[in-house]
Amino acid sequence: MEKQRYVVTLEVSPGLDRFSPEVEAQRMANIIRDAVQTRSWSFKGLVPFKVTVANGDEVASASGKVGKHALGDLDEVSGE
């Protein structure tokens, strides 16, 4: 599978950064995987993918599958 690389920066507004917990790489990988699985779809069938998160020396991965949706499902999405 060809790699698609994205750089994601998690920023918290100044003054609120002390209230934001540090998120470990594995938890962030799981959050991103869950979001991709929930908000993405394919017409070709289940599409496996892997998310890799690096935070300093900490590296973690999470795997998932983008689900298949039928053409009729688009009607429901356009109504949101």
C-alpha positions as CSV (number, residue, x, y, z in Angstrom):
1,M,0.0,0.0,0.0
2,E,1.3,3.4,-0.9
3,K,2.0,5.7,2.2
4,Q,0.1,8.9,2.7
5,R,1.9,11.0,5.2
6,Y,0.1,13.7,7.3
7,V,1.6,15.8,10.0
8,V,-0.8,16.4,12.8
9,T,0.0,18.9,15.5
10,L,-2.1,19.0,18.7
11,E,-2.2,22.5,20.1
12,V,-3.9,23.8,23.2
13,S,-4.6,27.5,23.6
14,P,-2.1,29.5,25.7
15,G,-3.4,29.6,29.3
16,L,-5.2,26.3,29.0
17,D,-2.2,24.2,28.2
18,R,-1.6,23.4,31.9
19,F,-5.1,21.8,32.0
20,S,-4.5,19.6,28.9
21,P,-3.1,16.1,29.8
22,E,-0.2,14.8,27.7
23,V,-1.5,12.1,25.4
24,E,0.8,9.1,24.9
25,A,1.5,8.0,21.4
26,Q,-0.6,4.7,21.6
27,R,-3.7,6.6,22.8
28,M,-3.4,9.1,20.0
29,A,-2.9,6.4,17.4
30,N,-6.1,4.7,18.7
31,I,-8.0,8.0,18.6
32,I,-7.0,8.7,15.0
33,R,-7.7,5.1,13.9
34,D,-11.2,5.3,15.5
35,A,-11.9,8.6,13.7
36,V,-10.8,7.3,10.3
37,Q,-12.9,4.1,10.7
38,T,-15.9,6.2,11.8
39,R,-15.7,9.0,9.2
40,S,-14.3,7.3,6.1
41,W,-15.8,4.9,3.6
42,S,-15.0,2.9,0.4
43,F,-17.0,1.6,-2.5
44,K,-14.5,-1.2,-3.1
45,G,-14.8,-3.2,0.2
46,L,-13.0,-3.1,3.4
47,V,-9.7,-1.2,3.1
48,P,-7.1,-2.0,5.8
49,F,-4.9,0.8,7.1
50,K,-2.3,1.5,9.7
51,V,-1.7,4.7,11.7
52,T,1.7,5.4,13.1
53,V,2.2,8.1,15.7
54,A,5.5,9.5,16.9
55,N,5.9,11.7,19.9
56,G,9.6,12.3,20.6
57,D,11.1,8.9,21.1
58,E,7.7,7.2,21.6
59,V,6.3,5.5,18.5
60,A,3.0,3.6,18.4
61,S,0.8,2.0,15.7
62,A,-2.9,1.1,15.4
63,S,-4.5,-0.8,12.6
64,G,-8.1,-0.7,11.3
65,K,-10.3,-1.0,8.3
66,V,-12.3,1.6,6.4
67,G,-15.7,0.2,5.9
68,K,-17.6,-0.4,2.7
69,H,-20.7,1.6,2.0
70,A,-23.4,1.3,-0.6
71,L,-24.5,4.1,-2.9
72,G,-27.7,4.5,-0.9
73,D,-25.7,5.4,2.2
74,L,-24.8,8.7,0.5
75,D,-28.4,9.9,0.7
76,E,-28.2,9.6,4.5
77,V,-24.9,11.5,4.7
78,S,-26.2,14.4,2.5
79,G,-29.1,14.8,4.8
80,E,-26.9,15.5,7.8
